Amino acid sequence: MWNAVSPWPIRWWGHYFLVVSLVVPGVMALISAFWFGIGGVMDIRRLFRDLKTRTVNHLDNGMVENGVAISDEVKMSDAEKQKVQ
């Protein structure tokens, strides 16, 4: 629309495409890398902290019977026994 009223010189188009094609995406990439880098470091620290305090359940081998994990089935049966007493 603007170019129909007052055409830009060829040199201006070079600056326009430099900014739109390289500068703006480059700035957005730097911001995104910084943002995801901070989040990644925080999550990795949380992962290792949680792994340090993890308790191992030897019944949890990934098997599922009747739609319930075996380790959860043992917990539910223990809770039902305590409820009866």
VEXGUGU-14894 format. One record per residue: residue in one letter; x, z, y of N, C-alpha, C, O in turn. Coordinates in steps of 0.05 Angstrom, whole numbers, padded with zeros to 5 digits, always signed. Example, Ala and Ser with C-alpha at 12.3 -4.5 7.8 and 13.67 -1.06 7.14 Angstrom:
a+00264+00156-00114+00246+00156-00090+00264+00156-00066+00285+00169-00066
s+00257+00142-00045+00273+00143-00021+00258+00157+00001+00268+00161+00023
! end
This chain:
m+00017+00000-00023+00000+00000+00000+00018+00000+00025+00014-00016+00043
w+00037+00018+00026+00055+00021+00048+00071-00005+00052+00075-00015+00074
n+00080-00017+00029+00097-00040+00030+00081-00065+00041+00094-00083+00051
a+00055-00065+00038+00039-00087+00048+00037-00086+00079+00037-00106+00092
v+00037-00062+00090+00034-00058+00119+00062-00062+00133+00064-00077+00152
s+00082-00047+00123+00108-00048+00134+00129-00049+00112+00136-00028+00102
p+00138-00073+00104+00156-00075+00080+00182-00059+00084+00194-00059+00106
w+00191-00046+00062+00216-00032+00062+00239-00052+00059+00236-00072+00045
p+00262-00046+00071+00285-00062+00065+00295-00057+00036+00289-00036+00025
i+00309-00077+00025+00319-00075-00003+00336-00050-00006+00334-00037-00028
r+00351-00042+00013+00368-00018+00011+00352+00007+00007+00361+00025-00008
w+00329+00009+00020+00312+00033+00017+00302+00036-00011+00299+00058-00022
w+00295+00013-00024+00285+00014-00051+00307+00025-00070+00300+00039-00089
g+00332+00019-00065+00353+00030-00081+00354+00061-00079+00358+00074-00099
h+00351+00071-00055+00350+00100-00051+00326+00113-00065+00327+00134-00077
y+00303+00099-00062+00278+00109-00074+00282+00112-00104+00276+00133-00116
f+00291+00090-00118+00294+00091-00147+00316+00111-00155+00314+00122-00177
l+00337+00115-00139+00357+00135-00146+00344+00162-00147+00349+00178-00165
v+00329+00168-00126+00316+00195-00125+00295+00198-00147+00296+00218-00161
v+00278+00179-00150+00255+00181-00169+00265+00179-00198+00254+00193-00215
s+00285+00163-00204+00294+00159-00231+00316+00177-00240+00319+00182-00264
l+00332+00187-00222+00355+00203-00230+00355+00231-00219+00359+00251-00234
v+00352+00234-00193+00355+00261-00181+00332+00280-00189+00338+00302-00198
v+00307+00271-00187+00285+00289-00194+00285+00296-00223+00283+00320-00230
p+00288+00277-00242+00290+00285-00270+00314+00302-00276+00313+00320-00293
g+00337+00297-00263+00361+00314-00267+00357+00342-00258+00365+00361-00273
v+00344+00346-00235+00338+00374-00226+00319+00388-00245+00323+00411-00251
m+00298+00373-00254+00279+00385-00273+00293+00392-00299+00286+00412-00312
a+00311+00375-00308+00326+00381-00333+00343+00406-00330+00345+00422-00349
l+00356+00409-00307+00373+00433-00303+00355+00458-00302+00362+00479-00314
i+00333+00457-00288+00315+00480-00287+00305+00487-00315+00304+00510-00323
s+00296+00467-00331+00286+00471-00358+00308+00483-00376+00302+00501-00391
a+00332+00472-00374+00353+00482-00391+00359+00512-00385+00364+00528-00403
f+00360+00518-00359+00365+00546-00351+00343+00564-00361+00348+00586-00372
w+00317+00555-00357+00294+00571-00365+00294+00576-00395+00291+00599-00404
f+00297+00555-00411+00296+00558-00440+00321+00572-00451+00320+00585-00471
g+00343+00569-00437+00367+00583-00445+00364+00614-00443+00371+00628-00461
i+00352+00623-00421+00347+00651-00417+00328+00661-00439+00333+00682-00451
g+00306+00646-00443+00286+00654-00464+00299+00654-00491+00293+00672-00507
g+00316+00635-00497+00329+00633-00523+00347+00657-00528+00347+00668-00550
v+00363+00664-00508+00381+00687-00511+00365+00713-00515+00372+00729-00532
m+00343+00716-00500+00327+00740-00503+00315+00742-00531+00314+00763-00544
d+00305+00719-00541+00292+00719-00568+00313+00723-00590+00307+00736-00610
i+00337+00712-00587+00358+00716-00608+00366+00746-00609+00369+00757-00630
r+00368+00758-00585+00375+00787-00585+00353+00803-00598+00358+00822-00614
r+00327+00796-00593+00305+00810-00605+00304+00806-00635+00298+00824-00650
l+00311+00781-00644+00312+00775-00673+00332+00793-00687+00325+00805-00707
f+00356+00794-00677+00377+00810-00690+00370+00840-00689+00377+00855-00707
r+00358+00849-00667+00350+00877-00665+00329+00883-00686+00330+00904-00700
d+00309+00865-00690+00288+00869-00710+00299+00867-00738+00290+00882-00756
l+00318+00850-00743+00330+00848-00769+00346+00873-00777+00347+00880-00800
k+00358+00885-00757+00373+00910-00762+00355+00933-00771+00363+00949-00788
t+00331+00934-00760+00313+00956-00767+00292+00949-00788+00274+00964-00794
r+00295+00925-00801+00276+00916-00821+00278+00932-00846+00300+00940-00855
t+00255+00937-00858+00254+00950-00885+00247+00929-00905+00230+00912-00900
v+00260+00930-00928+00256+00910-00949+00234+00918-00967+00234+00941-00977
n+00215+00901-00973+00194+00905-00992+00200+00888-01016+00198+00863-01014
h+00208+00900-01038+00216+00884-01062+00193+00871-01075+00197+00852-01091
l+00168+00879-01070+00145+00866-01081+00138+00840-01066+00123+00824-01077
d+00149+00837-01043+00142+00813-01027+00160+00790-01034+00181+00786-01023
n+00151+00775-01055+00166+00752-01064+00152+00726-01057+00161+00704-01066
g+00131+00727-01041+00117+00703-01032+00094+00695-01049+00080+00676-01043
m+00090+00709-01072+00068+00702-01089+00041+00712-01078+00039+00733-01066
v+00020+00696-01083-00007+00703-01075-00025+00700-01099-00025+00680-01113
e-00042+00721-01103-00062+00720-01125-00089+00726-01112-00092+00745-01098
n-00108+00709-01118-00135+00711-01108-00136+00713-01077-00152+00728-01066
g-00119+00698-01064-00119+00697-01035-00106+00721-01021-00108+00724-00997
v-00093+00739-01037-00080+00763-01025-00052+00764-01035-00046+00760-01059
a-00033+00770-01017-00005+00773-01026-00003+00797-01043-00017+00817-01040
i+00016+00796-01063+00019+00818-01082+00027+00844-01068+00017+00865-01075
s+00045+00842-01048+00053+00866-01034+00029+00878-01018+00027+00903-01017
d+00012+00862-01007-00012+00872-00993-00032+00884-01013-00045+00904-01007
e-00034+00872-01037-00052+00882-01057-00044+00911-01065-00062+00928-01069
v-00018+00916-01068-00009+00942-01076-00015+00962-01053-00024+00985-01059
k-00011+00954-01028-00018+00972-01005-00047+00978-01005-00055+01001-01000
m-00064+00958-01010-00093+00963-01009-00102+00981-01032-00119+00998-01028
s-00090+00977-01055-00098+00994-01078-00089+01023-01073-00103+01042-01080
d-00066+01027-01061-00057+01054-01054-00075+01067-01033-00082+01090-01035
a-00084+01051-01014-00102+01062-00993-00129+01069-01005-00141+01089-00998
e-00139+01053-01024-00165+01059-01037-00162+01084-01054-00181+01100-01055
k-00140+01088-01067-00136+01113-01083-00136+01137-01065-00147+01158-01072
q-00124+01135-01042-00123+01158-01023-00151+01163-01012-00158+01186-01006
k-00167+01142-01008-00194+01145-00997-00212+01159-01017-00229+01175-01009
v-00208+01154-01043-00224+01167-01064-00218+01196-01066-00235+01212-01072
q-00193+01204-01062-00185+01232-01065-00194+01248-01043-00189+01272-01042
! end
